[in-house]
Amino acid sequence: MHKRILVPLDGLAPVEAGVLCAQNRAKPARANIVLFITPPKTDSEFSFSNQSFTSCFMEGREVKARIYPNAISNGVEGEGIKTSLFTRKGL
């Protein structure tokens, strides 16, 4: 049986459906779920003409990048499944 199940998180609905599938496999196997987070792109990859808009846009993405994985993790752990978070930097 599985000991760990890796689940990528990028905020899209199909990925969130994968979390539920992983939970269904992890619970009977007593496996841990590892949530793999892909960080948001940096502001240098966006080309908005208004710099203050770019800053505001990136702040919102960074806040979501911190809150979203923890919310998913808390929900999974609420079902009695241990989780860990792994963030890949430099993508």
SULCOR-V91426 format. One record per helix or strand. SS is the DSSP state (a for helix, b for strand). FROM is the first residue (numbers start at 1). TO is the last residue. If there is no record, write none. Layout:
# SULCOR-V91426
ss=SS from=FROM to=TO
ss=SS from=FROM to=TO
This chain:
# SULCOR-V91426
ss=b from=4 to=9
ss=a from=13 to=29
ss=b from=32 to=38
ss=a from=43 to=45
ss=a from=51 to=78
ss=b from=83 to=88
